[in-house]
Amino acid sequence: MIQRNRWHRGFVPVPFSFRSKRFCCGYEFGKDQGATGQRAGHRAPRTVARGFMRFRTLCRLLALVPVGFGLAPLGQALGAAAELGVRHRIDVMVSAEPDAPVLSRLKGAKGELSFTVRLSANSKESKFFGMLRPSFPDIVVPEAAGKPLVQQTKLWEEEVCHQRRGLPKVTVTQLGGHFGEGEGRIEISAINRHIGVLVPPDELTPGIKLDPGSDSFGVFLAFRAQTRNSRLNVDLKIYPIDCFL
């Protein structure tokens, strides 16, 4: 028999005896309940615990489903932002300086212009290098300065989106044409200077950088080629257009 005075204060003594037929866990000695009956009292608490753990795991997985669907668009957006590329468009416009001979002598007269542009687009997707030769017939000389001889026109545009590797290299190398008829006819023939060749009378100076700006097509960088004697300007606008790779 266990002595009560040896128990710790934090425990409550429970009287029991091995003489009783009932010992613990709902098992009664002396009765043949079979193997199933003997294990039922021991396994019932374990079965309940396992079921509860499975239910808790299932609830956690179900709670993660909306979070996963919510993060999916965010991941797609971040991936799309990382794959942002560019393609370029080049526009051209021709104008005359206020002191240009065509404005002082041939207001309202008709004429035509053509010029040559050397273009090099170094992207692997475009791989373009060559000469562009646009022509503009039926030009009417404006009555006042400030109005262009040739309205802004698209000269070239990339069709493929690519990584940002700098701007295309574009240079106006030659400008020719005429305005008016008869004795007052004005011929235009301007070219770049070359090493070993005399400077042309109507020298064409390319690559004059203008201030960047923006219009209905987007932001642009502008470059000008200007003739010395005929006082004509060929302005090129390069538009970097954002796109997805």
ABEGO torsion letter per residue (X at the ends): XBBAAABBAABBBBBBBAABABABGGBBBGBBAEAAAAAAAAAAAAAAAAAAAAAAAAAAAAAAAAAAAAAAAAAAAAAAAAABBBBBBBBBBBBBBAABAAAAAABGBBBBBBBBBBBBBABAAAGBBEBBBBBBBGBBBBABBGBBABBBBBABBBABBBBBAEBBBBBBABBBEBBEBEAABBBBBBBBBBBGBBBBABBBBBGBBBBBBBBAAEBBBBBBBBBAAAGBBBBBBBBBBBBBX
